Amino acid sequence: MSLKSRLAQGVVIPAHPLALTEAGEIDESAQRAVTRYQLAAGAHGLAVGVHTTQFELHDDRGALRDVWALAAETAAEVGETPILVAGLTGDIEQAVAEAELAVELGYEAALLSPWGMSERTEATLLERAAAVGQVIPTIGFYLQDSVGGLRLSRAYWQSLFDLESVVAVKTAPFNRYRTGDVTQTLLQHDRWSDVVVLTGNDDTIVQDLVTPYRMMVGNETREVRATGGLLGQWAVGTRAAVDHVARANAAVAAGTIPVDLLAEASDVVEINAAVFDVQNDFAGCVPGVNEVLRQQGLVKSAQCLGTDRLSPGQSALIAGVRERFPSLLDEDFVAANRDSWLA
């Protein structure tokens, strides 16, 4: 089955966290445990080297290789064949070199982040996407402003979709108008059925999964929808995310969206508000993910490579949503299997 076909089936691809010790060193056993957890939860892929894996990791090519290799090796150990997505950063030379390394390690697609670029414009983003696309299939990425994204025009998306190496697009601007820019441009493009839409909007995950975008083009009615996603929030509560995607796609097929599913969508936003530190403009989003895993006993520390730290009171907020929404954060599943994943 082609990569595009696999992505279109309704995938849950968690953005993989980076497990560190209190001393700031990579914790190999915890790193493997997180991979085992996400795959045991039913994840269809893993995105490694992305925001939650901490962009500072890309400053050390050896450490980046180690983390990418750990995820690939652990997946092979448990007999899984997930879609491995490599998060790439930097200017063209760095991004292409990282793409070549990712391919060597068995990664199938690349998600390009603007992190580490000397000049971030639509032109430089497109030039880099074209260069990386000669090495590995790419996933377009609309990143929210709060964590380093920039406003991208419909002309940009038109040009990006012109690249045959683009197999999917992750919409994560946390903005309905900007998400619409992506989907409306795709609907009008000749490759509209070749590019898979993945939600990355952590504040509207379920809504994205059940909302079709339609347009008449000539005599043809076209429709696109996010049948799955690639999300930082799915680094935790991965099993619940698999259930949400399956239920959302089944509901769309049936033509009826259950009210209970929409109610859970609001609960997911509550969880996101605590984990991603919304009240502090996402300042603690990366350590917030690790703090959930730390409280659950999968990792030892919420430590980050850079300056990111939990915001005051964020740990207590996370403990609160764990108590309020245990099933959405896989509490029983993690508790029952944690020791074996860490072994």
N, C-alpha and C positions, 0 to 999 in steps of 0.2 A: 504494500500500500504506500502511495506517495506521501511525502511530508504534508502537503497541503490537505490531502484527504484525511490524514490522521488528526490534523489540527481542527478540521471542520466538524469532526464527530462530537465535539462538546468536551473540551479538555479542561482539566484543572491542573494548572502549572503554578506551583508555589514559587515565590521568590525566596531562594535559599538563604537563611541567616549564616552569619559567621560566628562560630563558637570560640570564645577566647577564655583563657584563664584570667584571674585577677591581675596577673603580671603582664597581660596583653599578648600572650603567646597563643598560637593556634592549638586548640584542644582537640586532638585527633579523635579520641573516643567519643566526645560529645558531638563532634562534626558528623561522624558516621551515624550516631544515634539519631540525629535530626533527619538525616537522609532516610534511615530505616523507618522512622516514624511516618514521614510523608508518603513513602511508597506503600507502607502497610496500610495507610489510610485510604489508598486508592488513587493517589495522584497519577496523572497520565504523563507528567513531565516534571523537570526540575530546571529552574532558571538560576544559574550560578554565576557570580561575578557582577550581580546587579546591585541596586541600591541597598537592599537589606544585607547583602554580603559585604557591604561597606566599600565604597569606591576607592578608599585609601589603599585597599589591597592591591590595586593595580600599580601602585608605586614600587612594588617588589615583585618582579616577574617570576622569581622562583617560588614565592609564597602563593601567587596566583595559580601557577601550575599545580602546586601541591593541592590546593583546595579544589580546583577543577578535577584533578585526578582522583581525589578522595571520593567525590560524588559519583564519578563514573565507575570506579572500582567497587564501591559499596552497592551500587545498583546492580552490577554484574554478579556480585556475591549472593544477593537475594533472589537472583533469577529474573529480574525485571528488565524490560527494555523500554524505559521511559524516553520521551523526547527530551534530549539534553539541549538546553538553550544557554549559550554563553553571553554574558553581559560584557560588552566591549566599550572601551573609553578612549579618549585621546584623539590627537590629530590622525591624519591618514596613515602615516608610517606606523605609529603605535597600534592603531586599530587593525590594520592589515596583519601586522606581526602577531597580535593577539588572536586574530581569526585563524591564522595558520596553525597556531598552537592548539586552539580549540578543535580544529578538524583533526589534528594528530591524535587528540585524546578522545575522539569519538563524538564530538558535539555536532548537532545537525543544523542548528540555526543560530543566528546572532541577533541580540537586541542591542541597538546602538544608543548609548547615553551621551548627552553633551558634556558630561564631566571630563575635565582635563583638556578641553579644546582651547587652543590659543585664541581662536576667533570663532565665535558662535553666530553664524548667520544662516539663512536658508540656503544660500549658495554653498557654503562650506559643508553643511550637513548633507546636502545632496551629492556633492563631490565625494565625500567620504563614504556615503551609502553605496555609490556606484563602485568605488574601489573595493570595498569589503565584499560586495555582491559577486565579485569575480572569484572569491575564495569560498564563500559559504552563503547559503540562503539567508535573507535578512527579514527581520520583523520591524516595521516602522513603529515609531514610539512618539506619542504626544504626552510629554511629561508636564506635570503641574508646576506652576511658577515657584511655589514655596520650597521646592527641593531642586531648583536649578533649571527648570524648563523655560521655554520662551514661546511667545505667541507665533503661530505658524499659519500662513495664509492658505486659502484654497488652491492657489497656484502652486504652492509648495507640494501639497498632497497630490495634485495632478501630476507633477513632475516625478514624485516618488513612485506613484503607481505605474508610471511609464517603465520603470526598471523591472524587468522580468525576474530578477533575483528576489524581489519582494514577495514573500509568500503570505504575510499576515501583517496586521497593524494592531498595536496595543493602544487603545484610547484611554489615557489617564490624565486628562487635564483638570478633572474634578469640576467640569463646567459643561452644561448641556449645549450651549451655543457652539463651543469649540468641538465637542464630540460630534455635533451635527455637521460641522465643517468637513470632518473626515468622512462621515457616512454619506453625506450628500454628494461630495466629490467622487467617492467610490462608485455610487450608483450611476453616475454619468460617464464613468470611464469604461473603455472597451474591456478592461480586465476585471470588471466588477465581480464576476463569479470566480476569479482565480485568487483573490486576496481574502483571507479569512479575518474577520473582525474579532478581536479579543478584548474583553473589558479589563481595564485596569483602574476603573473609577471605584475606589474603595467605599465611597459614600453612596453609590447607586449600583451595587453589584447585582442584586436580584432584579432590579428594574431594568438594567441593561440586558439581562438574560431573557427577559420576556417581551422586550420592546422591538418590534420590527420597524425598519425604515423602508418606505416604498416610494417608487417614482415611475411614471410613465416615460419611457424613452422610445420615441417612434411609436410603434404599435405593440411594444413589449412592456409588461409590468415587471419591474425589477424589485427585488426585496433583499435586504441584507440585515443580519442580526448577529449579535454576539452570542454564539452558542457555547462559549467557554471563556476562560480568562487566564491572565498571567498577573498575579497579584502578590504584593507584600503581605496583605492581611491573611492570605491563605497559607503563609508560613506557619500560622497557628490555626487551630480549628480546621485542619485540612480534611478530616473525615466528614465533618459537617458541610464543608464546601462541596465535596463530591456529591453529597446528598442533594444540596441545593441545585447544583447544575443539572443533575438527573431529573429532579422534580420540575425544574423550570422548563427544560426541553420537552418533557412529557406533557406539561400543561399547555405549552404552545401548540404541540401536535394535536392535543384534544380541543383546542380552541377555547379553553376556560382556565382562567388564572385563579387558583384558590385564595381566598382571603387570608387564610393562615400563612400562606407563603409570603404574602405581602407584609403581614404582621412580623414575620421573622426577619424580613428585610430591614425593618426599623430596629430590631434588636441587634442586627449585624452592625448598623450604624452606631449604636450605643457602644458596642465593643470597640469599633474603630476609633471612636472619640477618645477612649482611654488609652488604647494601645498606641495610636499614632499621635497622641498628644495634641489634639486639635485646638485646645484652648490656648496653647502656646505656639500656634501657627506651625505645627508639625516638628518643632525643635527636637522632641524626644522620640521621633517615630522609629528610628533604627534601634536604639537601646530598649524601646518599649516592646518590640517584638521579642528581643532576647530576654526581657524581664518576665514575660509570660512563660517562656521556656524554663527560665531559672526557677520561678515559683513552682512550676510543675516538676522540677527535678531533672530535666533533660540536659540542661547546661549549667555550668557552675557560676557564671557571671553575666551581667548585662554590659560588661566592659566593651568599649569600642576602640578601634585603632586611632581614630582622630579625636576631635574635641567633643563629639556628641555625648551627652549625658542625659539621664532621666531628669525630667523637670521636677521641682518640688511638688510632692503630693501625688506624682504619677504612679508610683509603685502601689500606693493605697487604692487609687482608682482602678488599677489593673486587678488587684485582689478583689475589688468590689464586683467587677463584671465577671470574674471567674466564679464568684459565688452566685450571682444572679442568673448567669447563662452557661451553666456547666456543660450542657450537651453541645452548644455551639462552639465551645472551646475544647471539645474532646477530653474532658477531665477524666472520666472513667476509663476510656480507651488508653490514654497515656499512663494512668496509674497502674493499669493491669499489665502493661507491656514494657514499661520504662526500663526495668532492670535487664530484660533480655536485649533491648536495643543498645544498652550501654555496655553489655558484656563483650 
